[in-house]
Every structure is written in structure tokens, then in C-alpha cells.
Amino acid sequence: MATTISSKDRSTQPAAPSSNGEGHGLSHEASQANFWRSSAPKRVNQDEKWDAWMQYLPSRSTPKSLENICRSQGTPLLWGLDLEQFGPSTKSLFELYQSLLAKPHGERSQEIASLEDELAQWLQTAEVDPQGVDFALDCLVVANALPMMAENMDPETWWKLADRLWQVVEQSSQWRIDVELPPEQGLAQQIFTGELPLTLAYLLPEIRPLHKLRKAAGEALSEGLVELLNGEGLVHGSYLPVMRPLLASWTRCRSMAGQLKKSCWSREAESQFKWLTTQAIRWTAADGQQLLGPAPGLCWEPDFLQQLFKLGGDKADFAAAQAILNKKLTRSLGGSGSGLCPEPADNCEWSSLAVMRTDWQSTAPTVAIDYSTPDLRFEVHAGRQRLFSGVWGWQTSLDEKPLDPVGPWEEVCWFSDDDVDFLELSIDLAKGARLERQILLAREDWFLLLVDYVVDTAGGRLCHRQSLPLDEAVRFDGEEDTRDALLSVDKPIARVMPLALPEWRIDPRVGSLSSSGGQLQLEQQQQGRNIACPLFFDLQKRRVPKQSTWRQLTVAESLEIQPAEVAVGYRVQSAKRQWMIYRSLAAKANRTLMGQNTSSECLVARFLSPAGELDELLEVEG
């Protein structure tokens, strides 16, 4: 996760610390009368102050170590992180620090010697390291190790390390947080200006200049929580890769503040921290990984989850976590859910993020969408099995000339109730065209509808391709005679139906559904100004092996049949369930399909047996 900062960014980034700490280091202020607070032992003001200080640190009963207050089996510094993603120097520091933690007090001389050698090398290179996440974590390791290393470390080396951390904090103090910063730089900023100074103030409160860092640290942390979150605890889409590391940093800070008996941030920031606890669970897959997270396989650490809920969770959060996560992970949370979970679905236009769930159970279908960039990312789970994860790509052409995006995704419609979660997005294309993308998750019926509509083109031969990134464990099994397919692992877990294509392969018109290079691909061609490209996923395992079918419906307006560039309708059947889907691609009007009149822009409904009446799931009037 090393981040290099270019020279043009220096106005908002911390300067590199000076080479050896001479001239303005922390230790050079030790001779001043007010350097030590009253909590320091009196003998540190005498001639042998360095030796007295080094003897005093290992004997303290307070403050407790970060590992102690978080009841962590390892180190909380690694919460939400994959150590394998870091450079060799940072990995080595962490490994040595963890070996130090594994030994009891009084038996650490060998580990301290190894860590001291490593830190001597670190001191020589720290001034030229980029001010990124690797270096920020290095500084946290050094700060947390300083009290433990005092029993066997050379005093001169100890103070050089303290000097270096002091310089980093000083020279980072003017670095302001901004959601426009790249996410790793935003994480680094919160560590340099918030967590690092708070750690020094907490672990070394006897030193007055370090104790005074609490105020500035609180201001930086307050600003970070308010600026990086949407008011309800959700990060911007660009910050999803560091959502859990940010939460980990803020949780460590909140833990230290609890020991200090004083808040480390404002009331507004505290509210955001509690909201973020809810969002962190909402953005958790049933296997414990973060939805659209940066590192596949990285799940909640039990001590991280326990400390987070202790500080920021409520009964509703407990209920949601206990419903979605396995009992081994949640039994240590120390609380019981009230049964009233938060809303399972959420969308924020500012964050450009949406998550859909049928409910909070671990078996529930789940969809996550990040539309903060033109390369829209999404993730789909059928219970604990992930079906798709990555960029939902597309290519559109008109008369063999590409229609590329010329703007960002914009939210057109968000709707969520007991029946469906529904999100419609739009992005402008070249030559005045537009791509409208609909995502609908049916909560009770357990199907997912994904539709791309290319509209407002000049007219001609329209070609559109969708590419959905299959999880590496998922197999695409196309049916032999029909164009639908099964998505399988050991057994079929979902069925996909391309509603605009003829059901039988013997009919070669319109397009194809296939799999290539780990992508599920839908390709369609049509003459006209608009085209609809729908995919229907049945996520109910009991229905998947059973008979299914679909048809394109005739849509009429004033007794005249309308072409597919004006309006489309589909009937879908899976086992005994049947649904109707309608969408107007031109100006809406009063139209008829299957004996049903509608003047809506979009209509999704289920057929009720045996009478065949429609039960409306979604209607968009437009």
C-alpha cells in the first residue's frame, strides 16, 4: 500500500522529517523546566535523567498498552489490513513487533535487540520514505513499541526514535483532510495528524509536549470523520478500499480516549463513528469480507469486531451482525440483538454507493454497487457464495462507431420497500446518447434484474455488450438447446435468462449469452434509436433446477404494435412463479401488454395464481 506523493501535491502533504533530529528534536527540550509533567518520577529531573526514565517506563502499570485495552490476541495495528500488501521494511517491523508482544515483560531482550537493529536502519531511511500508509504504519509500530523497548534499549536510540516521531507529527500538522485526496493518502493523513499524535499523548503522558498533542489530534480526527463520511457514516465510493482501515484507526483512537476519560473528537464525530459501525456491518458479506473490498479473503478480526461494538454498536447493530455472521465470530461481542435490525438496504448519491439485501440473514441475496467512477463496480452474493465482483463493463456502438461515456454516473431513481430494492443510474454517451442502467433486487421473490438501456441515439444499427465479472469459483453452464445458463459451484446456485433474446438457440437472431475470460457476456444488436438489454437472475436455489422460460411480449398503443425501440415487455417463469416486466424507451404513453394497460415508464409485477392477476412490485411513473 505504499503511496508516492508527487511534488505538485506537496502543498497539502506533510514534509519529510529532517535527517537526524538535531536542532529541534523532542529530546532537546528535555532540559526545559516544563518538559516533564507532575506524573513523571522526580528523579528524571536529576543528572541521570535518561537512565531514570528508561528504568521507569517498564515499571509503569498505566497507561495500558493498545493490545491490552483492545483485548487483542495480536496487534490492533493490523486490523482491516493485509500485511502481505506492504513493503518488506513494514512487514519486517510488524513481524518483529508481534514477536515482542508474544513475550512477557522481562523476557524480551532478544526481541528488543532485533527490533532495535531494524529501527536503526529505519531511522536512516525514514526521512526519504514517501509519506504514505506504509510509513504511517511504521510510525505507529514505533510509537507503540517505545514503552516496551525501554527496559533493554540504548537511551540514545530510544530518544532518536521519539525525536523522529515528534518531527513527523510537527511536520504533518498542517496537512488537511479532503475527500478529493486519493484514499490511501486520506488514510495516511488521519494516522499522521490524528492517531499518531494521540498515541504519543496516550502512551507517554509524562512528557508535556506529547501530552499537549491531544487537542490537535482530536481536531484532526473530528475533521476526518465529518469530511470523509456522508452524515450517516458512509464513506465516498473512492474510499471503499480504505473503509475498514479507517474504521480501525478511529476505533483504536476511541479506545485510547476511553482510557483517558476524555473524548478524542467532537459530538458530531462521535455520531458519525456510531453510524459508521452500522454501515460497516451493512457493507459486510455473509463470509465476513467487506463488500467491494480491496483484499479478497480479508475478514473481520474477532477482537476488532468486539471492540467496535463495545464502543460504537447498539442493539440493532448486534442483531444485524448476529443474523449475517457466523456464531464463532459474534459470540464474543458480549451483547444480544433486539431483533430490530437496521434497514438492510441503503443508497447515497454523494457517496455514489448502494447496497441491496433481501434481509439480514446469511443466506440472503446481496448486491453492492459503486458508481463513483464510469467504471461501475458491483458485487453480487447468493448467500455466502459470491457470484460477481468487479467492473460491470460495457461497449456500445452505433453503425460500428463507439459511443463512449462523456460524463459520470448520475442517480436517476432509488426506491426501497418490503418488495424490492431498485436503483436506476444514467451516464451520458457520445453524440447525445445515454446509457440507463437498472438494478432491481426482489426481496420476497429472490430474483435480480439487471438491465442496460441505450437511448436517445441518432438511430442506426445499435450494438451493446455487457460484461459481468464472474467469481473465480463460479462456473457458467450454458443450456444445450436454450439460451439461459446455470451459475454453479458444486451445484447450481442461480439461473440467468437473457430476456430480449429468443429462448431457443435454433433462432440465431439478436445476440448471444456466453462466458469468456471469466466474464459473463451479453451481446445484442438492434436497428433503431434505442435498445433494451435485460438479464434476469433467479437466486432461489430451490427453483433453479426446475423448469423456466421467458417470452418477449407484444406491446400495443392505440391498437398498433410498437417496435422494441419504443417499448419492451417480458414474461418470465421459474417453477410456479411468473413475473411481467415492462419499460418504455420512448415518450411514455398508455400502452397494453398481456391485457394490462399502463402509462408508466417502468412496471415490474408478479402474477398471482390461479387468477393471473398482477401484484405490482415496482412502478416508476417517470
Stockholm file with secondary structure:
# STOCKHOLM 1.0

chainA/1-622         MATTISSKDRSTQPAAPSSNGEGHGLSHEASQANFWRSSAPKRVNQDEKWDAWMQYLPSRSTPKSLENICRSQGTPLLWGLDLEQFGPSTKSLFELYQSLLAKPHGERSQEIASLEDELAQWLQTAEVDPQGVDFALDCLVVANALPMMAENMDPETWWKLADRLWQVVEQSSQWRIDVELPPEQGLAQQIFTGELPLTLAYLLPEIRPLHKLRKAAGEALSEGLVELLNGEGLVHGSYLPVMRPLLASWTRCRSMAGQLKKSCWSREAESQFKWLTTQAIRWTAADGQQLLGPAPGLCWEPDFLQQLFKLGGDKADFAAAQAILNKKLTRSLGGSGSGLCPEPADNCEWSSLAVMRTDWQSTAPTVAIDYSTPDLRFEVHAGRQRLFSGVWGWQTSLDEKPLDPVGPWEEVCWFSDDDVDFLELSIDLAKGARLERQILLAREDWFLLLVDYVVDTAGGRLCHRQSLPLDEAVRFDGEEDTRDALLSVDKPIARVMPLALPEWRIDPRVGSLSSSGGQLQLEQQQQGRNIACPLFFDLQKRRVPKQSTWRQLTVAESLEIQPAEVAVGYRVQSAKRQWMIYRSLAAKANRTLMGQNTSSECLVARFLSPAGELDELLEVEG
#=GR chainA/1-622 SS CCCCCCGGGGGGSCCCCCSSCTTTCGGGGTTSTTSBCTTSCGGGGSTTHHHHHHHHGGGCCCSCCHHHHTTCSSCGGGTTCCGGGSCHHHHHHHHHHHHHHHSCTTSCHHHHHHHHHHHHHHHHHGGGSCSSHHHHHHHHHHHHHHHHHTTTSCHHHHHHHHHHHHHHHHHHTTCCCCTTSCHHHHHHHHIIIIIHHHHHHHHCTTBHHHHTHHHHHHHHHHHHHHHHBCSSSCBCGGGGGGHHHHHHHHHHHHHHHHHHTSCSSCHHHHHHHHHHHHHHHHTBCTTSBBTTCSSTTCBCCHHHHHHHHHHHCCHHHHHHHHHHSCHHHHGGGCCCCCSCCCCSCEEETTTTEEEEESCSSTTSEEEEEECSSSSCEEEEEETTEEEEEEECEEEEEETTEECCBCSCCEEEEEEESSSEEEEEEEEEBGGGCEEEEEEEEETTTCEEEEEEEEESCCCEEEEEEEEEEBCTTCEEEECSSBSCEEEESSSEEEEEECTTSCSBTTCCCSEEEEEETTEEEEEEEEEESCEEEEEEEECCTTTTTSCEEEEECCCEETTEECCTTTEEEEEEEETTEEEEEEEESSSCCCEEETTEEECCSEEEEEEETTTTEEEEEEEECC
#=GC SS_cons         CCCCCCGGGGGGSCCCCCSSCTTTCGGGGTTSTTSBCTTSCGGGGSTTHHHHHHHHGGGCCCSCCHHHHTTCSSCGGGTTCCGGGSCHHHHHHHHHHHHHHHSCTTSCHHHHHHHHHHHHHHHHHGGGSCSSHHHHHHHHHHHHHHHHHTTTSCHHHHHHHHHHHHHHHHHHTTCCCCTTSCHHHHHHHHIIIIIHHHHHHHHCTTBHHHHTHHHHHHHHHHHHHHHHBCSSSCBCGGGGGGHHHHHHHHHHHHHHHHHHTSCSSCHHHHHHHHHHHHHHHHTBCTTSBBTTCSSTTCBCCHHHHHHHHHHHCCHHHHHHHHHHSCHHHHGGGCCCCCSCCCCSCEEETTTTEEEEESCSSTTSEEEEEECSSSSCEEEEEETTEEEEEEECEEEEEETTEECCBCSCCEEEEEEESSSEEEEEEEEEBGGGCEEEEEEEEETTTCEEEEEEEEESCCCEEEEEEEEEEBCTTCEEEECSSBSCEEEESSSEEEEEECTTSCSBTTCCCSEEEEEETTEEEEEEEEEESCEEEEEEEECCTTTTTSCEEEEECCCEETTEECCTTTEEEEEEEETTEEEEEEEESSSCCCEEETTEEECCSEEEEEEETTTTEEEEEEEECC
//
